[in-house]
Amino acid sequence: MEIKNAVVVITGASSGIGEATARAATQAGAHIVLLARRKARIEALAAECGDALAVACDVTRPEEVKRAIESTLATFGRIDVLVNNAGQGLYAAIDEITATDFKALLDLNLVAPLMMMQAVIPPMRQQGAGSIINISSGATLGAWPGSGAYTSSKAALNMLSDVARLELAGVGIAVSTLLPFMTHSEFYHAVKAGREQASAQEAQSASFIHAPEQVAREILALIKSGAARGDLVPVEYGGSYRG
């Protein structure tokens, strides 16, 4: 899909990968819609990006998702791209994961992307074209101590994306999945549980951690190509990235 003049909706747009994607899409000539809970941040970013709409939105709340999509259509008249980026981590051993934390994680990392897809599919289907990019995790390519809750939520998102790609291909909607590797962002300081372990992992990985701008470039490449999957996972960890 051509990015220039496309209407690109980005969840989790207030920082990290979402913010970097907003800037990259703007530079590529897109009209962007920024969704996040932190209203002040996305409004400031929208002011920098020009032809942009900022909508405060908790993507786990159906009524807020509905309002955000209605606002997008009222402003731009169409939705060409959805970047399902909002998500959160959780670091805990299997016997330490609480049901409450796990349910909340699944709600944000799995159910919310489904709701966002369901919200944009009707206008995309009517247009006969669209691109959905689901941001998963390179951690799903392996088994890592303490990652059971997070990686299971993202592994489920991988399968949801693959099935959606099959179901929607006939109506011109390309569903793609991106597996970033470790990325420098607020992610490790905003985990649902295990913040100390997450911060330690970030520090230990400083030599090969990616900038969010690099992930944003991969997202735009997937939008353009419509490929099923992309990754930034080094080959030694099971991915295709060679640096």
N, C-alpha and C positions, 0 to 999 in steps of 0.2 A: 504493500500500500504506500502511496505517496504521502509523505508527512506534511509537506507544504500545504497550508490551508485546511488541514484536517483538524477536527475538533477532538482533542485528547483529554480524557478524564483520568486523573491520577489520584489514587487514594494514598493516605499516609504522606501527604505532600508537604508537610511542615518542616521536614528535615531529611538528612541522609539521602538515600536513593531517590525518594520521591521528589525532594527539592532539586536534586541534580537533574532528574529527568525532566522536570518542568523547565529548567533553564535550557537544557539541550533541545527540547521540543520547540521552545520559543525561538531559539537561534535557527532552527530548521524551518521556521515559518508557520508553525501550528498555532491554532487557537487553543488555549489550555484552560482546563477547569480543575481547580485545586480543592481537594476534599481532605479535611483533617479536623480534629477536635479543637486544636489551638487556633482560634479565629484570628487573633492578632498576627500571628506568624504568617498565615497564608494570605491575609490581606496585604501585608507588607511585601510578600513575594509577588503577589498579583500586580501590585503597583510597579514593581521593577520589570515585570514581564510584558507589559503593554496590554495586548488584547487578551485579557485573562479574567476569569470569574473565580472568586473565592467563595466557597460555601462551607460553613462550619457543619461538620457531619461526623457522627459516631456511626461507623459502618456496621456496627452490631445492632443498630436500632432500625427496624424496617421503615418506620415512618420518616426517619431522617434520610435514609437512602432514597425513598420515594420523592421527598421534597427536593433533594439534590439533583436528581435526574430531571424532574419537572423544571427546575430552574435552568438547567443546562439547555433543555429543548426550547424553553421560552426565550433564552438569550441567543442561541446559535442555530436553532432549528434542526440540528442533527447531532449524532454522536458517532464518530468514526473509530475511535480507539478507546479502550479501557485498559488502564494499567492497574492491576490489582496488587498494590504494594503494601498496604497496611498490614502489620503483623507484629508479633511479639515473641520473645524467647522465654524459655523456662529451663533452668538447670537444677536437676534434683535426681537422686538415685530413685530407682523404681519404688522402693519401699518408703520413700519420703514424699512422693508426689501426692498432694491432697486432691481429692475429687473436685473440690471447689475451684482450685487453680487450674486443673486440667480441663474442666468444662469451660471455664472462661477463655482458656487458650484455644480450644477447639472452636469456640464461638467466633473469635477474632481471626484465626488463621485458616479456618475451613468454611464455616457457615457464612461468614460475612462475604468472602469472595463469591460463593454461590449466589447470595442475594444480589450482589452487584452484577454478576453475569445475567441473572434473570431480569434485572432492571433494564439492561441495555440491549438485550437480544431483540425485543420487539421493534425498536426504531432501526436497529441494524438490519433486521430481517426485511423491514419495509424498504430500506435503502437498497437492499441486495448486496451489501458489502459491510465489512467491519473487521476489526482486529482486537482480540482480547489477549493481553499478556498477563499471565499469572506468575508472580514472583515467589518461587519456592526456595529451596536451599540446597547447596552442594553437600550439606551434611547428610542428606538422604541417600547418598551413594555409599555410606558406610555405617557402622555401628560404633557409637562413641559413648563411654560411660557418662552418665548424667544427662544425656540428650534424649532419652526415651520419649518424654512428653512432646518436646518440640519437633523432633524428627518424625514422629508418627503423625503429627498434625500436617506437616509439610508433605510427607509421603502420600497421605490421603489426598492432598491438593494436587499432587502429580497425577494421580489416577483420575480425579475429577476433570482435570484439564484434558487428559488424553481422550476420555469418553466424550467430553464436550466437543473436542476437535472433530471426532468422527460424526457426531450427530449434526453439527452445524456446517460442515464443509459444503453440503449441497445447497445452502442458501447464501454462500459467499462470505461466511464469517470464519476467519482463521483464528484458531485458539492456539496460543503458544505458551510454553513454560520456560522460564529462565531460572537456572540454578547458579546464583552467585556463590562465591567462596566467602571467606571472611572479609568484611567490608568496614572501613573506618566510618563509624556513625554513632548515633546515640543508642543503637540497638543493645549493646552490652551493658549499658547503664540503666536500661529500662525493662529488664527482664522481669517476668512475673515472679520468679523466685530464683535464688542462687546468684545474686548479684556479685558477690565476692568471687565466686568461681568463674563467672563470666568475664569479669574484669581481668582476672589473672590470665585467662585464656587469650584475651585480646592483647595483653602485654607480651605474652610468650610468642605471639604470631606477628609481631610488629614488622619483621623482615619481609613478609610476603602478603600482608594485608592489602586489599585493593581500595582505591579511592572510589567514592560514590559516583564520580564522573565517569569512571571506566565502566561501571555497571550501567549507567545511563546510556552510554554509547552502544552497549550490547542490546539494550531494550529497543533503541531506535533501529538497530540492525534487524531485530526480529520483526518489528512492525513492517519494515520495508520488504523483507523476504517472505514473511508468512510461514517460516519454518516451524516445525513442530516443537523443537527444543534447542536451547542454547545453554552453554555453561561457561563459568570462569574457574572451574575446578582444575587444579594442576593434575597432569596425567598420573603422577605418583599417588594421587588420592582418588583415582578412578575417573577423572574427567578428561577433557580434551584440551585444556589450556596449556600452552607451552611457553607463555611469557612473551 
